[in-house]
Amino acid sequence: PRFEPFVNVPAVARDLAVLVEEQVPVGGMLGAVHELSSSVLTEARVFDVYAGSPVPQGQKSVAFGFVFQGEKTLTDEEVDAEVGRIVAGLRAEFGARVRS
């Protein structure tokens, strides 16, 4: 058996929905999120892909769920900065824009 230390601070969950062109591969987007080096992003997953009204024709909505956890309790500003970094990376690589 191996002992692995655990972090005894609360995790922060955030969801993010972005719009991209229909042909953009969702797996590629998730891979790009994982490639962004982050010491506090502990989980990233896709939980919804939707095309249809009210999403513009030729586009799809991709919804991500993120879990952030650090060695100390994270502030809203720290989590917002990480989500902003993820959005910027998705925008640069896939032309994604935040769905409002």
Beta strands, then each sheet from edge to edge (+ up, - down):
strand 1: 12-21
strand 2: 41-50
strand 3: 59-68
strand 4: 97-98
sheet 1: 2+ 3- 1+ 4-
end
